[in-house]
Amino acid sequence: MTGLTTHVLDTALGKPAEGLVIDLFLLTGKDREHLKTVITNADGRVDGGPILIGETFRTGTYELVFHAGDYLRRSGAALAEPAFLDVIPIRFGIADESGHYHVPLLISPYGYSTYRGS
C-alpha cells in the first residue's frame, strides 16, 4: 500500500478518537497550502482510504493539524481554559512516493505521542 494514513487513539479513555477533525497542509518554503480536512470515524481512522494517494501523494513536507481540544471537550475531558493541548500540528516529510506513510497520534488531555507507523 502507498499513500498517507493516520489513526488517532485516546489513551485516557482507552479507545479510538471518533470525530476528531484533521487538516492536511502541504508546505513549500514559507507557503502553507490547505489540501484537505478529514474527520476520524468510530475506529479513529479516516473513511475512504488513504488521506493522500495516487497523483496527490508526492514528495514534500506536510503538516497534519489535529484539533484535539475540540475532541477532548466533546469526550467529557475536564480541560482548563485555555486547554494545555488544543491544536496539535505534526510536520513530517515524504521522501518516497512508492512508500506508505502512517502517522498515528496517541492523545490525552496532557500529552501526546506520534511515530511513523506501518
N, C-alpha and C positions, 0 to 999 in steps of 0.2 A: 504494500500500500504506500502511496505517496501522498503528500499533502500536509496540511496543518490541522491538528485536532487539539481539543482541550477536555478536561474533566475537572469538576470542582467538587470537593468534599468538605463538609462542615465537620471539623474534628471535635468541636464542642458538643454537638448533638450526635455524632457518630453516624451520619447519613449523608447522602448526596445533597448538594445545594441546589434545590429546584427554584427556578425563576430568577436566577442571577443574571443581570444584564452585563454583556461584554461588548466593548467596542474594539475594533481592529483598525490599526493605522499602519501605513507604510511611511517610513522616514527616509527622506532623501535630503542630505545636507541639513539645512535648517527648516525644510518644509516637512509638514506632517499632514498626510492625506488620509482622510477617513475612508476606509474601504467597506466596512460592514458593521452592523450591530446585530448581535445574536442573543438569545436567551436560553439558559440551560433548561433541560427537561427534568422529569422526575428521577432520572438516573444521574443528574449532574452533568450530562453531556449535551451537545448541540444536535438537534434533529437535522436530517438531510445530509449526513456525511461530513467530510472534512470542511472546515471553515474556508480554506483555500485549497484548490485542486485544479489540475489542468493548466490552462493558459494563465490563470491568476496566480498560480503558485510559482514564484520565481525568486532568484537570489535577491537578497537585500536585508535591510534592517527593519524590523517590525516592532510594534508595541500592542500588546493586549491590555486593555484597561478594564479591570474587574470592578464593578460597582458593588462592593462588598457591604458597605454600610447600609444601603437600602435593603439588601437581602437580610442582613443580620437583624435589622429592626423588624422586618416582617416575620422573621422566625421567632421573635419574642425575646431576643437578647437584650439585656439591660445595658444600653450604651450611654456613656457620658456625652454631653454636647459641648464642643464638637467631639465626635467619636474618635477614638485612638486610631482606628483603621476605617477609612471611609472608601476611598478610591485607591485601588492597588494597580499601579502600572508595572508591567513586566516587559522589558525591552530585550529583544533577542535577535540573532542573525540567522538567516537561512543561506547556507553556502552550497547546498547540494539539491538541485531541483529534482533529482530522482529519489530523494530520501523522504522519510516520514518524520515530521517534527511534531511531537506530542508535548504540550505544555500544560501539565496538571497544576492545580492550585489547591492546597490544603489550607482552610481558613478557620479561625476562631475570632472572637471579639478583640483579642490582644496579641495575635500572632498569625503568621502565615509562612508557608514554605512552597517552593516550586523546584522543578528539576526537568531535565529533558527525559521524558519517558519513552516508552516504545508502543 
